[in-house]
Amino acid sequence: MNSLTVSSEIVELLKGSNIILQPSVPVLVEKVLKRGEGILTASGAVRAETGKYTGRSPKDKFTVQEASVKDKIDWGSVNQPISVEKFNSLYEKVVRHLKEKDELFVFKGFAGADQNHRLPIQVINEYAWHNLFVHQLFIRPTKEELRAHEAGFTVLSAPTFKADPLVDGTNSETFIIVSFEQRVVLIGGTEYAGEMKKSIFSVMNYLLPENNVLSMHCSANVGYEGDVALFFGLSGTGKTTLSADPNRRLIGDDEHGWSANGVFNIEGGCYAKTIGLTREKEPQIFDAIRFGSVLENVILDHDTRLPDYDDNVLTENTRAAYPLQAIDNIVDPSVAGHPNTIIFLTADAFGVLPPISKLSKEQAMYHFLSGYTSKLAGTERGITSPQATFSTCFGSPFLPLPATVYAEMLGKKIDEHNAQVFLVNTGWTGGEYGTGHRMKLSYTRAMIQAALEGELNNVETYTTKVFGLDIPVHVPGVPDDVLIPRKAWADEEAFMEKAKQLSAKFRENFKKFAGVPSEIEELGGPKL
């Protein structure tokens, strides 16, 4: 991607005597400690707290309503508009705010491991630990690349600057604003580092499709024979766990592009949830948390500085940021061929979706647009009624364009490369949440292994009544009676009733996709 000339305000800002350009990891760690922004853990990682914002602020995210993008953006609750005038005023205030700081930390790097589709970016940080975060999360340039680097997008991060909603046109003191014409992201009023990562992902979700590249919120890995797999799934579905396979190399854990040449990682690092983390369950993540890594909102023992990954007193959303190179089993650079297998992961708390099913192209597009999983709000209080959650394309908060743009591109890619698509339920079986039980991880791993090895491409299948899904009758390492959810329920009538309830939720959610070809719903959606 070609870079554009940065604004005169940013050029002037970067000439300031307070600028620390491209500081190394040791320098940043020293700065974090000296400035009191964080502390060291027993493994040498930096631990920082993010204050009252321990996650993204979707209601505070805006896109500038500029002439060149006005007719392209899917405006609404995800992509809220803000005027050019309000943006320009806030932009000047943020630049002024940053100029007054004793130190500013600047990272220059890239988003996109494929050099044909990478975006040169720069991030200007008020906090040293935020600069350490972006250093680990984005793609770091070589010395030669740094000398030739011209930023195509700039992130200005000013966590201590708070907006005045009445004056600035925001919804609160916090704001995350993207200007595609100015090629700037403004972030203020929040210390949560994930806003920087996800704002660039949103930018790439606009720019890549313009270049006929499908941008995807998924993890990816590759076998030693070159076979590539994608894993889509929302929080709690097992995306990170299942894509981390000792027999396959990791391409990336969260954001990817699919071009005419194949798949590439958008990032240079990982941003993993750490709640409940153990070396036994997630050895790659556990061992990656060392010097240079960043822990967010993780509680430490006062004396030993050992993390307590079970402690959620600050948030359930505790995180670790580390470079991909902290993991042994990776592809470097993070590029690979075209996907052979695509896995959609869902945690169905209704207990009615099959443990694994093969999807036609129409079903793949339907379930991609739906992005279904279940949320179990208030489980601590014993609430057993699951809440169906739909996140378009498994990443609706980050999609500037209409969802159909991404779905149509996926359908074309499936056709072009004969990719096999599977829907895998890592949720409940034998009953809904509260009466049934969670699918055994060993069974899920066996099913995914069979899918990746091509063992399910041409097998006998059973078609479900309500959702019309084709279930393999046999999967190596999995009991046959586990594969068909209706047989796992003691009461078939109760199963059918629950399946119809979930079917109705799918149909109601799909009404928002105006203009989708009718065959997608007719051939891909529930039959009842």
C-alpha positions as CSV (number, residue, x, y, z in Angstrom):
1,M,0.0,0.0,0.0
2,N,1.3,3.4,-0.9
3,S,1.9,5.9,1.9
4,L,0.7,9.4,1.8
5,T,2.2,12.6,3.1
6,V,1.5,13.1,6.8
7,S,-0.1,16.3,7.9
8,S,1.9,19.4,8.7
9,E,0.8,19.2,12.4
10,I,2.3,15.7,12.7
11,V,5.5,16.7,10.9
12,E,5.9,19.6,13.4
13,L,5.1,17.4,16.3
14,L,7.8,14.9,15.3
15,K,10.4,17.7,15.2
16,G,9.9,18.4,19.0
17,S,12.7,18.0,21.5
18,N,10.5,15.6,23.5
19,I,10.5,13.0,20.7
20,I,12.1,9.6,21.4
21,L,12.1,7.9,18.1
22,Q,12.0,4.1,17.7
23,P,13.2,3.3,21.3
24,S,14.4,-0.3,21.9
25,V,12.7,-2.7,24.2
26,P,15.3,-2.3,27.0
27,V,15.0,1.5,26.8
28,L,11.2,1.3,26.9
29,V,11.3,-1.0,29.9
30,E,13.6,1.4,31.7
31,K,11.3,4.3,30.9
32,V,8.2,2.4,32.1
33,L,9.9,1.7,35.5
34,K,11.4,5.2,35.8
35,R,8.1,6.9,35.0
36,G,6.1,4.7,37.3
37,E,3.9,3.4,34.5
38,G,4.3,-0.3,35.5
39,I,6.3,-2.8,37.4
40,L,8.3,-5.9,36.5
41,T,7.0,-9.4,36.9
42,A,9.1,-12.4,38.0
43,S,9.6,-13.4,34.4
44,G,10.8,-9.9,33.4
45,A,7.5,-8.8,31.7
46,V,6.1,-5.3,32.3
47,R,2.7,-5.2,34.1
48,A,0.6,-2.1,33.7
49,E,-3.0,-1.3,34.8
50,T,-5.4,0.5,32.5
51,G,-7.6,2.3,35.0
52,K,-11.3,2.3,34.6
53,Y,-11.2,1.2,31.0
54,T,-10.2,-2.5,30.9
55,G,-11.6,-3.2,27.5
56,R,-12.6,-1.5,24.3
57,S,-15.1,1.4,24.3
58,P,-17.3,0.7,21.2
59,K,-19.7,3.5,21.9
60,D,-16.8,6.0,21.8
61,K,-15.5,4.9,18.4
62,F,-16.1,7.2,15.4
63,T,-15.3,7.6,11.7
64,V,-15.0,11.1,10.2
65,Q,-17.7,11.6,7.7
66,E,-15.5,12.8,4.8
67,A,-16.5,13.1,1.2
68,S,-14.3,10.3,-0.1
69,V,-15.7,7.7,2.3
70,K,-19.2,9.0,3.0
71,D,-20.9,6.6,0.5
72,K,-18.7,3.6,1.4
73,I,-18.9,3.3,5.2
74,D,-21.6,1.2,6.8
75,W,-22.8,3.9,9.1
76,G,-24.6,2.9,12.3
77,S,-23.9,2.0,15.9
78,V,-20.5,0.3,14.9
79,N,-19.4,3.1,12.6
80,Q,-20.6,6.3,14.2
81,P,-20.1,9.4,12.1
82,I,-18.4,12.6,13.4
83,S,-18.1,15.8,11.4
84,V,-14.9,17.0,9.8
85,E,-15.2,20.2,11.8
86,K,-15.4,18.3,15.2
87,F,-12.5,16.1,14.2
88,N,-10.2,19.0,13.1
89,S,-10.9,20.8,16.4
90,L,-10.1,17.7,18.5
91,Y,-7.1,16.9,16.3
92,E,-5.6,20.3,17.1
93,K,-6.3,19.9,20.8
94,V,-4.6,16.5,20.9
95,V,-1.5,17.7,19.0
96,R,-1.2,20.6,21.4
97,H,-1.6,18.3,24.4
98,L,1.1,16.0,23.2
99,K,3.5,18.9,22.4
100,E,3.4,19.8,26.1
101,K,4.6,16.4,27.3
102,D,8.2,16.0,28.5
103,E,8.6,12.8,26.5
104,L,6.8,11.3,23.5
105,F,7.6,7.8,22.2
106,V,7.3,7.1,18.5
107,F,7.1,3.6,16.8
108,K,7.4,3.2,13.1
109,G,6.5,-0.1,11.6
110,F,4.0,-1.9,9.4
111,A,0.6,-3.6,9.4
112,G,0.6,-6.5,6.9
113,A,3.3,-9.2,6.5
114,D,2.8,-9.4,2.8
115,Q,5.0,-6.6,1.4
116,N,2.5,-6.1,-1.5
117,H,-0.2,-5.2,0.9
118,R,1.4,-3.8,4.0
119,L,0.6,-0.4,5.4
120,P,3.5,1.7,6.9
121,I,2.3,3.1,10.2
122,Q,3.6,5.3,13.0
123,V,2.3,5.5,16.6
124,I,3.0,8.5,18.8
125,N,2.5,7.6,22.5
126,E,2.2,9.6,25.6
127,Y,3.0,6.5,27.7
128,A,6.2,4.4,27.3
129,W,4.3,1.1,28.1
130,H,1.9,1.9,25.2
131,N,4.9,2.3,22.9
132,L,6.3,-1.1,24.1
133,F,2.9,-2.6,23.4
134,V,2.8,-1.4,19.8
135,H,6.4,-2.4,19.3
136,Q,5.4,-5.9,20.1
137,L,2.1,-6.0,18.4
138,F,2.9,-4.5,15.0
139,I,5.5,-5.5,12.5
140,R,9.0,-4.2,13.3
141,P,11.1,-2.7,10.5
142,T,14.6,-3.7,9.6
143,K,17.2,-0.9,9.7
144,E,16.9,-0.5,5.9
145,E,13.1,-0.4,6.1
146,L,13.2,2.2,8.8
147,R,15.4,4.5,6.8
148,A,12.9,4.4,3.9
149,H,9.8,4.4,6.1
150,E,7.0,6.9,5.2
151,A,3.9,6.6,7.3
152,G,0.7,5.9,5.5
153,F,-1.3,6.1,8.8
154,T,-0.5,7.7,12.1
155,V,-2.0,6.9,15.5
156,L,-2.0,9.7,18.1
157,S,-2.5,8.2,21.6
158,A,-3.2,10.7,24.4
159,P,-4.8,8.7,27.3
160,T,-4.6,11.7,29.7
161,F,-6.4,14.0,27.3
162,K,-10.2,13.9,28.0
163,A,-12.8,15.2,25.6
164,D,-15.7,17.4,26.5
165,P,-18.7,15.8,24.9
166,L,-20.7,19.0,24.7
167,V,-17.9,20.8,22.9
168,D,-16.2,18.0,21.0
169,G,-19.2,16.0,19.7
170,T,-18.1,12.8,21.5
171,N,-20.3,10.5,23.7
172,S,-17.9,10.7,26.7
173,E,-14.4,11.8,27.7
174,T,-13.1,8.9,25.6
175,F,-12.7,8.8,21.9
176,I,-11.3,6.6,19.1
177,I,-11.6,8.5,15.8
178,V,-10.4,7.4,12.3
179,S,-9.9,9.9,9.5
180,F,-9.3,8.2,6.2
181,E,-8.5,11.4,4.4
182,Q,-6.1,12.7,7.1
183,R,-4.8,9.1,7.6
184,V,-4.9,9.6,11.3
185,V,-6.4,7.8,14.3
186,L,-7.0,9.9,17.4
187,I,-7.2,8.1,20.7
188,G,-7.9,9.8,24.0
189,G,-9.4,9.3,27.5
190,T,-8.6,5.6,27.7
191,E,-5.4,3.7,28.8
192,Y,-6.6,0.4,27.3
193,A,-3.8,-0.5,24.8
194,G,-6.1,-2.7,22.7
195,E,-7.7,0.4,21.1
196,M,-4.4,1.0,19.2
197,K,-4.3,-2.5,17.8
198,K,-8.0,-2.7,16.9
199,S,-8.1,0.8,15.3
200,I,-5.4,-0.2,12.8
201,F,-7.3,-3.4,12.2
202,S,-10.4,-1.4,11.4
203,V,-8.3,0.7,9.0
204,M,-7.0,-2.4,7.3
205,N,-10.6,-3.7,7.0
206,Y,-11.3,-0.7,4.9
207,L,-8.1,-0.5,2.8
208,L,-7.5,-4.2,2.0
209,P,-10.9,-4.9,0.3
210,E,-10.2,-1.8,-1.8
211,N,-7.2,-3.8,-3.1
212,N,-9.2,-7.0,-3.6
213,V,-7.8,-8.5,-0.4
214,L,-10.2,-10.2,2.1
215,S,-9.5,-8.9,5.6
216,M,-10.4,-11.4,8.4
217,H,-10.7,-11.6,12.2
218,C,-9.3,-15.1,12.6
219,S,-6.2,-17.1,13.6
220,A,-4.2,-19.1,11.0
221,N,-1.7,-21.9,11.0
222,V,0.0,-24.1,8.4
223,G,1.0,-27.8,8.3
224,Y,4.5,-28.9,7.4
225,E,3.2,-29.9,4.0
226,G,2.0,-26.4,3.4
227,D,-1.7,-26.9,4.0
228,V,-3.2,-23.7,5.5
229,A,-6.1,-23.5,8.0
230,L,-8.2,-20.5,9.2
231,F,-10.0,-20.4,12.6
232,F,-12.8,-17.9,13.0
233,G,-14.5,-17.5,16.4
234,L,-15.6,-15.1,19.0
235,S,-14.3,-14.9,22.6
236,G,-14.7,-18.2,24.5
237,T,-14.9,-20.5,21.5
238,G,-11.4,-21.8,21.7
239,K,-9.9,-20.0,18.7
240,T,-6.5,-19.5,20.3
241,T,-6.3,-22.9,22.0
242,L,-7.3,-24.9,18.9
243,S,-5.1,-22.9,16.5
244,A,-2.0,-23.5,18.7
245,D,-1.0,-27.0,17.5
246,P,2.4,-28.5,18.1
247,N,2.2,-30.2,14.7
248,R,1.5,-27.0,12.8
249,R,3.2,-23.6,12.6
250,L,1.3,-20.5,13.7
251,I,0.9,-17.7,11.1
252,G,-1.0,-15.5,13.5
253,D,-3.6,-15.5,16.2
254,D,-6.0,-12.7,15.4
255,E,-5.9,-10.7,12.1
256,H,-5.2,-11.8,8.6
257,G,-5.5,-10.9,4.9
258,W,-6.3,-13.3,2.1
259,S,-4.8,-12.0,-1.2
260,A,-4.3,-13.5,-4.7
261,N,-1.1,-14.9,-3.3
262,G,-2.4,-16.5,-0.1
263,V,-2.8,-15.6,3.6
264,F,-0.7,-13.2,5.6
265,N,-0.7,-11.9,9.2
266,I,-1.6,-8.3,9.7
267,E,0.3,-8.1,12.9
268,G,3.8,-8.9,14.3
269,G,2.6,-10.1,17.7
270,C,-0.1,-11.7,19.8
271,Y,-2.6,-10.2,22.3
272,A,-3.7,-13.1,24.3
273,K,-6.3,-13.4,27.1
274,T,-4.6,-14.6,30.3
275,I,-7.5,-15.3,32.7
276,G,-7.1,-18.8,34.0
277,L,-3.8,-19.2,32.1
278,T,-1.6,-22.2,33.0
279,R,1.5,-23.7,31.4
280,E,-0.4,-27.0,31.1
281,K,-3.3,-25.5,29.2
282,E,-1.5,-22.9,27.1
283,P,2.3,-23.6,27.1
284,Q,3.1,-21.3,24.2
285,I,1.3,-18.3,25.7
286,F,2.6,-19.0,29.2
287,D,6.3,-19.2,28.1
288,A,6.0,-16.2,25.8
289,I,5.4,-13.9,28.8
290,R,9.0,-12.8,29.5
291,F,11.2,-9.7,29.2
292,G,9.7,-7.3,26.7
293,S,6.2,-8.7,27.0
294,V,3.4,-6.6,28.5
295,L,0.8,-7.8,30.9
296,E,-2.4,-5.7,31.3
297,N,-4.4,-5.7,34.6
298,V,-2.9,-9.0,35.8
299,I,-2.6,-9.2,39.6
300,L,0.9,-10.0,41.0
301,D,2.0,-11.3,44.3
302,H,3.4,-8.3,46.2
303,D,6.7,-10.0,47.1
304,T,7.4,-12.6,44.4
305,R,5.9,-10.7,41.5
306,L,4.4,-13.9,40.2
307,P,1.2,-13.4,38.3
308,D,-2.1,-14.8,39.6
309,Y,-3.8,-15.5,36.4
310,D,-7.0,-16.6,38.2
311,D,-7.5,-13.3,39.9
312,N,-10.1,-11.2,38.1
313,V,-10.5,-8.4,40.6
314,L,-9.7,-5.8,38.0
315,T,-11.3,-7.5,35.0
316,E,-11.9,-10.8,33.3
317,N,-10.2,-9.3,30.3
318,T,-6.6,-9.6,31.5
319,R,-4.2,-9.7,28.6
320,A,-0.6,-10.4,27.5
321,A,1.1,-8.8,24.5
322,Y,4.2,-10.3,23.0
323,P,6.0,-10.6,19.7
324,L,5.4,-13.7,17.5
325,Q,9.1,-14.5,17.8
326,A,8.4,-15.3,21.5
327,I,6.8,-18.5,20.1
328,D,9.0,-21.3,18.7
329,N,6.5,-22.8,16.2
330,I,5.8,-19.9,13.9
331,V,6.0,-19.0,10.2
332,D,8.5,-16.1,9.8
333,P,7.6,-14.0,7.8
334,S,3.9,-14.6,8.5
335,V,2.8,-15.5,5.0
336,A,1.5,-18.7,3.6
337,G,-0.5,-20.2,0.7
338,H,-4.2,-20.3,0.2
339,P,-6.4,-22.0,2.9
340,N,-7.4,-25.6,2.4
341,T,-9.6,-25.7,5.5
342,I,-11.7,-23.0,7.1
343,I,-13.1,-23.6,10.7
344,F,-16.0,-21.6,12.1
345,L,-16.0,-22.0,15.9
346,T,-19.1,-21.5,18.0
347,A,-19.8,-22.2,21.7
348,D,-23.5,-23.1,21.4
349,A,-25.0,-23.0,24.9
350,F,-28.3,-24.2,23.5
351,G,-26.7,-27.5,23.0
352,V,-28.3,-28.1,19.5
353,L,-25.6,-27.4,16.9
354,P,-23.5,-30.4,15.9
355,P,-19.9,-30.9,17.2
356,I,-18.8,-30.6,13.6
357,S,-20.6,-30.2,10.3
358,K,-19.5,-29.6,6.7
359,L,-20.8,-26.4,5.1
360,S,-21.7,-25.7,1.5
361,K,-20.5,-22.3,0.1
362,E,-24.0,-20.8,0.8
363,Q,-24.0,-22.2,4.4
364,A,-20.5,-20.8,4.9
365,M,-21.5,-17.4,3.8
366,Y,-24.7,-17.5,6.0
367,H,-22.8,-18.6,9.1
368,F,-20.0,-16.1,8.3
369,L,-22.5,-13.3,8.1
370,S,-24.2,-14.5,11.3
371,G,-21.1,-15.0,13.4
372,Y,-23.0,-16.9,16.1
373,T,-21.9,-17.9,19.6
374,S,-23.5,-17.8,23.1
375,K,-22.9,-15.5,26.0
376,L,-23.5,-16.7,29.5
377,A,-24.2,-13.5,31.3
378,G,-24.2,-13.8,35.1
379,T,-23.2,-17.5,35.4
380,E,-21.8,-16.8,38.8
381,R,-25.3,-16.3,40.0
382,G,-26.5,-19.6,38.5
383,I,-28.4,-18.1,35.6
384,T,-28.8,-21.0,33.1
385,S,-30.6,-19.3,30.2
386,P,-28.0,-18.7,27.4
387,Q,-28.0,-15.5,25.4
388,A,-27.5,-15.9,21.6
389,T,-24.8,-13.4,20.4
390,F,-24.2,-12.6,16.7
391,S,-21.1,-10.7,15.6
392,T,-21.1,-10.2,11.8
393,C,-18.2,-11.9,10.1
394,F,-16.9,-12.8,13.6
395,G,-15.7,-9.3,14.0
396,S,-18.5,-6.7,13.5
397,P,-16.9,-4.0,15.8
398,F,-14.0,-3.6,13.3
399,L,-15.8,-3.6,9.9
400,P,-16.1,-0.2,8.3
401,L,-17.7,-1.6,5.1
402,P,-21.1,-3.4,4.7
403,A,-20.8,-7.0,5.8
404,T,-21.8,-8.3,2.4
405,V,-18.6,-7.0,1.0
406,Y,-16.6,-9.4,3.2
407,A,-19.0,-12.3,2.8
408,E,-19.1,-12.1,-1.0
409,M,-15.3,-12.0,-1.1
410,L,-15.2,-15.1,1.1
411,G,-17.6,-16.9,-1.2
412,K,-15.4,-16.2,-4.2
413,K,-12.3,-17.3,-2.3
414,I,-14.0,-20.6,-1.3
415,D,-14.9,-21.3,-5.0
416,E,-11.5,-20.2,-6.4
417,H,-9.5,-22.4,-4.0
418,N,-11.9,-25.2,-3.3
419,A,-11.6,-24.6,0.5
420,Q,-13.4,-27.0,2.8
421,V,-15.5,-25.2,5.4
422,F,-16.6,-26.7,8.8
423,L,-18.8,-25.4,11.6
424,V,-17.4,-26.7,14.9
425,N,-19.4,-26.4,18.2
426,T,-17.1,-26.2,21.2
427,G,-20.1,-25.5,23.4
428,W,-22.7,-27.8,25.0
429,T,-24.1,-31.2,24.1
430,G,-26.7,-33.4,25.7
431,G,-28.7,-30.4,26.8
432,E,-28.4,-26.7,27.1
433,Y,-26.1,-24.9,29.5
434,G,-27.0,-26.0,33.0
435,T,-28.2,-29.4,32.0
436,G,-25.9,-30.6,29.3
437,H,-22.1,-30.7,29.4
438,R,-19.3,-28.9,27.5
439,M,-17.9,-30.8,24.5
440,K,-14.7,-32.6,25.4
441,L,-11.6,-30.8,24.1
442,S,-10.1,-34.1,23.1
443,Y,-13.1,-34.8,20.8
444,T,-12.9,-31.3,19.3
445,R,-9.2,-31.7,18.7
446,A,-9.8,-35.1,17.0
447,M,-12.5,-33.6,14.8
448,I,-10.4,-30.6,13.7
449,Q,-7.4,-32.9,13.0
450,A,-9.6,-35.0,10.8
451,A,-10.8,-32.0,9.0
452,L,-7.3,-30.6,8.5
453,E,-6.0,-33.9,7.2
454,G,-8.8,-34.1,4.6
455,E,-10.4,-37.1,6.2
456,L,-13.9,-35.5,6.2
457,N,-13.9,-34.2,2.6
458,N,-15.6,-37.2,1.1
459,V,-17.4,-39.1,3.8
460,E,-21.0,-40.3,4.6
461,T,-23.0,-37.6,6.3
462,Y,-26.3,-37.2,8.2
463,T,-28.3,-34.0,7.5
464,T,-30.0,-32.3,10.5
465,K,-33.7,-31.4,10.3
466,V,-33.7,-27.8,11.7
467,F,-30.4,-26.3,10.4
468,G,-29.8,-28.6,7.4
469,L,-26.2,-29.2,8.4
470,D,-24.3,-32.2,7.1
471,I,-22.7,-34.1,10.0
472,P,-19.9,-36.7,9.2
473,V,-21.3,-40.1,10.4
474,H,-17.8,-41.2,11.5
475,V,-14.8,-39.2,12.8
476,P,-11.6,-41.0,13.9
477,G,-11.3,-40.8,17.7
478,V,-14.8,-39.6,18.4
479,P,-17.7,-41.9,19.4
480,D,-20.4,-41.9,16.7
481,D,-23.2,-41.1,19.2
482,V,-21.4,-37.8,20.1
483,L,-21.6,-36.5,16.5
484,I,-25.4,-36.2,16.3
485,P,-26.7,-33.8,18.9
486,R,-30.3,-35.1,18.9
487,K,-29.0,-38.5,20.1
488,A,-27.1,-36.9,22.9
489,W,-30.3,-35.5,24.5
490,A,-32.5,-37.7,26.7
491,D,-35.6,-35.9,25.5
492,E,-35.9,-35.6,21.7
493,E,-38.9,-33.3,21.9
494,A,-37.1,-30.9,24.2
495,F,-34.1,-30.9,21.7
496,M,-36.4,-30.0,18.8
497,E,-38.0,-27.2,20.8
498,K,-34.6,-25.7,21.7
499,A,-33.4,-26.1,18.1
500,K,-36.4,-24.2,16.8
501,Q,-35.8,-21.4,19.4
502,L,-32.2,-21.0,18.1
503,S,-33.3,-21.2,14.5
504,A,-35.7,-18.3,15.1
505,K,-32.9,-16.2,16.6
506,F,-30.8,-16.9,13.5
507,R,-33.6,-15.9,11.2
508,E,-34.4,-12.7,13.2
509,N,-30.7,-11.7,13.2
510,F,-30.4,-12.3,9.4
511,K,-33.1,-9.7,8.6
512,K,-30.6,-7.0,9.0
513,F,-28.7,-8.1,5.8
514,A,-30.7,-6.3,3.2
515,G,-29.6,-7.0,-0.3
516,V,-28.0,-10.4,0.4
517,P,-28.9,-12.9,-2.5
518,S,-31.9,-14.9,-1.5
519,E,-30.1,-18.2,-2.0
520,I,-27.8,-17.5,0.8
521,E,-30.6,-17.7,3.3
522,E,-32.6,-20.3,1.5
523,L,-29.7,-22.7,1.0
524,G,-27.5,-21.7,3.9
525,G,-29.9,-20.9,6.7
526,P,-32.1,-23.0,9.1
527,K,-34.8,-25.1,7.4
528,L,-37.5,-24.5,10.2
